[in-house]
Amino acid sequence: MDFLEYMVLVCGIDEAGRGPVIGPLVIAGVLVKEENLDRLKTLGVKDSKLLSGRQREELYNKIIAIVETFKIIFVPPKEIDDAIDGGNGMNLNWLEANKTAEILNELQPDKAYIDCPSPNTWKYEQFLKKQLKKNIELVVEHKVDVNYVVASAASILAKVERDRAIEKIKEKYGDCGPGYQSNEKTQRFIRENWEKHPEIFRKSWATYKNLVKEKEQKNLGEF
């Protein structure tokens, strides 16, 4: 292939649902020709947190039409719990890095913009590089979805899929709110359902552990 014909493939990776006590963590990666990045900007693609739910839904299919391909990974509560409380040296940051590497190895970009959950961006980048099957230029930063449109596109896909997952939980188990501990509806739902439907909760979260502890103390008191 002539050098001038070579098209640089750029990847953006971001997540949604890292903090909630209910539902999956969703990590999305998009692969796009560098020459099409301006098309994403023209669509109005930006950090998903700056868009309404309706705007994100409207952009979802438009983004998919522009990118070469994309990959979405759902990390269920049990896998998160195993990483945090499994005693295997894993934590949520390294779990996310493993999933990010999985996306990079499948999409095979030339360059990737990755949102970094760790305070140590250099260490996170080195951890990623050890798992890659080919040499990829990595840009690993905090708030990468704010600064680079390809990462913004990934953040929109991740957020839409996370919201859809929560809607499915609501249809099956009842209105759990957004799944964040700070939400009053979610707090009420957790108290009423943590024993009935443990599979949808992150048991490694303090919110869940405190309820278990309260029940144990109550049982001891009754004994």
PyMOL commands that set and color helices and strands:
alter all, ss='L'
color gray80, all
select helices_A, chain A and resi 3-5+34-43+48-50+53-66+77-85+92-107+121-129+144-147+149-173+184-193+198-200+206-222
alter helices_A, ss='H'
color red, helices_A
select strands_A, chain A and resi 9-16+25-33+69-75+111-115+137-141
alter strands_A, ss='S'
color yellow, strands_A
deselect
rebuild
show_as cartoon
